[in-house]
Amino acid sequence: MHRLGCPLTSGRTAMWRCIPILFISPVLTTFVNGHDLLIYLIIIYTFVIALLISFRNLLHEWTTWLAKVPSVKEKDLITWYNSLMKDKQGSASEGDPQELALRARLALRLAVHEYRNRSLFRKIFSSEPNIDPFVKKMGIGHPYALWLLGKEAGGAALPEIYTTTWFVQLELAFANQRQLTRGLKEHSQFITFRYSKYDVSALYSA
């Protein structure tokens, strides 16, 4: 479970996080004598359990990442920007639609950059209700959206972020990925066996 440039956790990383558990046994047996076999068995079982838990979390992350891709359109961006300006200035922003869209893109870029690069102290102690839900949604889904667009682009240049073209291509890439996921699920050997076992049993009973 590893793919270069993927925002998902690598299986190698998950495995190496569990390796330090194995170093506990030689250190512990140095200070505790007469219980080497018991200590090594406990550490080995702990290591295996930690691997299974890490693998379970890894499977969940790799099968649910598509839900983190922000499913938004340009009108949602404009609505968010107008709401932001209304909170700051007391009235919605007005002007040329293209200029308004440009200001909205710049504001969202800055907000997402600030959210993704906030300090560890702010991540731990900042209050969740104080974070803009739209910015949080876009910040969490930002790397997944770029990865999805990169896969669909096939090496071609990506459109400018948060533009109309960017939103349209992201929507198409999301639909293609969801269709691919559905196709893989429907053609799974387990799903095929689940529905065909009744036909097989009926054939043998007949």
LINDA-V84943 format. One record per backbone hydrogen bond with DSSP energy under -0.5 kcal/mol. NH is the residue of the N-H (numbers start at 1). CO is the residue of the C=O. E is the energy in kcal/mol with one decimal. If there is no record, write none. Layout:
BEGIN
nh:NH co:CO e:E
nh:NH co:CO e:E
END
This chain:
BEGIN
nh:6 co:3 e:-1.8
nh:11 co:1 e:-3.5
nh:14 co:10 e:-2.0
nh:15 co:11 e:-1.9
nh:16 co:12 e:-2.6
nh:17 co:13 e:-1.5
nh:18 co:14 e:-0.6
nh:18 co:15 e:-1.2
nh:19 co:15 e:-0.9
nh:20 co:16 e:-0.6
nh:21 co:18 e:-1.5
nh:22 co:19 e:-1.9
nh:23 co:20 e:-1.0
nh:24 co:21 e:-1.5
nh:25 co:21 e:-0.5
nh:26 co:22 e:-0.6
nh:27 co:23 e:-1.0
nh:28 co:24 e:-2.9
nh:29 co:25 e:-2.7
nh:30 co:26 e:-0.8
nh:31 co:27 e:-0.8
nh:31 co:28 e:-0.7
nh:32 co:28 e:-2.1
nh:33 co:31 e:-0.6
nh:39 co:35 e:-2.4
nh:40 co:36 e:-2.7
nh:41 co:37 e:-2.2
nh:42 co:38 e:-2.3
nh:43 co:39 e:-2.5
nh:44 co:40 e:-2.5
nh:45 co:41 e:-2.4
nh:46 co:42 e:-2.3
nh:47 co:43 e:-2.5
nh:48 co:44 e:-2.4
nh:49 co:45 e:-2.5
nh:50 co:46 e:-2.5
nh:51 co:47 e:-2.1
nh:52 co:48 e:-2.3
nh:53 co:49 e:-2.4
nh:54 co:50 e:-2.5
nh:55 co:51 e:-2.6
nh:56 co:52 e:-2.3
nh:57 co:53 e:-2.5
nh:58 co:54 e:-2.2
nh:59 co:55 e:-2.5
nh:60 co:56 e:-2.1
nh:61 co:57 e:-2.2
nh:62 co:58 e:-2.4
nh:63 co:59 e:-1.4
nh:64 co:60 e:-1.0
nh:65 co:61 e:-0.6
nh:67 co:64 e:-1.1
nh:68 co:65 e:-1.5
nh:69 co:66 e:-1.1
nh:72 co:70 e:-1.2
nh:76 co:73 e:-0.6
nh:77 co:73 e:-1.4
nh:78 co:74 e:-2.4
nh:79 co:75 e:-2.4
nh:80 co:76 e:-2.2
nh:81 co:77 e:-2.3
nh:82 co:78 e:-2.6
nh:83 co:79 e:-2.0
nh:84 co:80 e:-2.3
nh:85 co:81 e:-2.6
nh:86 co:82 e:-2.1
nh:87 co:83 e:-1.8
nh:88 co:84 e:-1.7
nh:89 co:85 e:-3.4
nh:90 co:85 e:-0.6
nh:90 co:86 e:-1.2
nh:91 co:85 e:-0.7
nh:100 co:96 e:-2.8
nh:101 co:97 e:-2.4
nh:102 co:98 e:-2.1
nh:103 co:99 e:-2.4
nh:104 co:100 e:-2.2
nh:105 co:101 e:-2.2
nh:106 co:102 e:-2.2
nh:107 co:103 e:-2.3
nh:108 co:104 e:-2.3
nh:109 co:105 e:-2.5
nh:110 co:106 e:-2.2
nh:111 co:107 e:-2.2
nh:112 co:108 e:-2.9
nh:113 co:109 e:-2.6
nh:114 co:110 e:-2.3
nh:115 co:111 e:-2.2
nh:116 co:112 e:-2.7
nh:117 co:113 e:-1.5
nh:118 co:115 e:-0.9
nh:123 co:119 e:-2.0
nh:124 co:120 e:-1.9
nh:125 co:121 e:-2.9
nh:126 co:122 e:-1.8
nh:130 co:127 e:-0.9
nh:131 co:128 e:-1.6
nh:136 co:132 e:-2.7
nh:137 co:133 e:-2.4
nh:138 co:134 e:-2.3
nh:139 co:135 e:-2.8
nh:140 co:136 e:-2.5
nh:141 co:137 e:-2.0
nh:142 co:138 e:-1.0
nh:145 co:141 e:-2.7
nh:146 co:142 e:-2.2
nh:147 co:143 e:-2.1
nh:148 co:144 e:-2.4
nh:149 co:145 e:-2.5
nh:150 co:146 e:-2.3
nh:151 co:147 e:-2.1
nh:152 co:148 e:-2.0
nh:153 co:149 e:-2.2
nh:154 co:150 e:-1.2
nh:155 co:150 e:-0.7
nh:156 co:153 e:-0.9
nh:163 co:160 e:-1.5
nh:167 co:163 e:-2.2
nh:168 co:164 e:-2.2
nh:169 co:165 e:-2.7
nh:170 co:166 e:-2.1
nh:171 co:167 e:-2.1
nh:172 co:168 e:-2.2
nh:173 co:169 e:-2.7
nh:174 co:170 e:-2.4
nh:175 co:171 e:-2.1
nh:176 co:172 e:-2.3
nh:177 co:173 e:-2.4
nh:178 co:174 e:-2.4
nh:179 co:175 e:-2.2
nh:180 co:176 e:-2.3
nh:181 co:177 e:-2.5
nh:182 co:178 e:-2.3
nh:183 co:179 e:-2.3
nh:184 co:180 e:-2.4
nh:185 co:181 e:-2.1
nh:186 co:182 e:-2.5
nh:187 co:183 e:-1.7
nh:188 co:185 e:-1.1
nh:192 co:188 e:-2.4
nh:193 co:189 e:-2.3
nh:194 co:190 e:-2.1
nh:195 co:191 e:-1.7
nh:196 co:192 e:-2.1
nh:197 co:193 e:-1.9
nh:200 co:196 e:-2.2
nh:201 co:197 e:-2.5
nh:202 co:198 e:-2.0
nh:203 co:199 e:-1.9
nh:204 co:200 e:-2.2
nh:205 co:201 e:-2.1
nh:206 co:202 e:-1.6
END
